[in-house]
Amino acid sequence: MPFEPESPVEETEAILFALARAVEQRDEVTWGHCERLALISVTIGAAMGMDHTALITLYRGGYLHDVGKVGIPDSILCKRGKLTAEEWVVMQTHCARGEEICRHMKSLEPVLPIIRHHHERWDGTGYPDGLKGEQIPLLARVVQIADIYDALTSRRTYKEPFGEREALEILQEEGRRGWRDPQLTEIFLDLHDDVISRIERFSESSDSSRDRKQSSLLSLNQFLAWQM
């Protein structure tokens, strides 16, 4: 049955997660992106030996990383085609907007670096703060790899989906360019087949409905148990 918050804190968190899903629903082609991103990120974190607290943070970060897009106009967020320079400046504000939305929840404090920094680049050419290398929080780097792969393999208003192998080649090339953490890129490439097949099977399993996964962090424990 759907998760029902038992405290004001849980209720506020539930509202934020609902807001993140509402952002997805503004553009039908991104439906399911947060769910996939959360599970891919958790899979990478589990393979790296991260503890349960870190995995919860990755899960939450996967769902909430783009919550700041609630403040981006539809004319930009859903535009079919390349953004202008001015539109791109507005789009880039979603990281800081998302951090501001979530910063008032003490329980979400560990998630804030993911929300703010998931578009930084390893070589320092990303946004919003131009962080470089290990200045970029590790969990933000994990979510970034998952985010890029899911974006490449999904349809968007401005492109058709790339095939899995082509997406992996693009990700590998971006690593060579210095845009991505080289170690995390290699970890993802090594894990790819297992990650994708497991997440697809989990998403399709009869005991893990979309409603349940989108209504409660209990699905993280379900997913981790299912993976073992």
BELRATA-V476298 format. One record per helix or strand. SS is the DSSP state (h for helix, s for strand). FROM is the first residue (numbers start at 1). TO is the last residue. If there is no record, write none. Layout:
# BELRATA-V476298
((SS & FROM & TO) (SS & FROM & TO))
This chain:
# BELRATA-V476298
((h & 8 & 25) (h & 28 & 30) (h & 33 & 47) (h & 52 & 64) (h & 67 & 71) (h & 74 & 77) (h & 85 & 92) (h & 94 & 102) (h & 106 & 117) (h & 133 & 135) (h & 138 & 153) (s & 156 & 156) (s & 159 & 159) (h & 164 & 176) (h & 182 & 204) (h & 210 & 215) (h & 218 & 227))
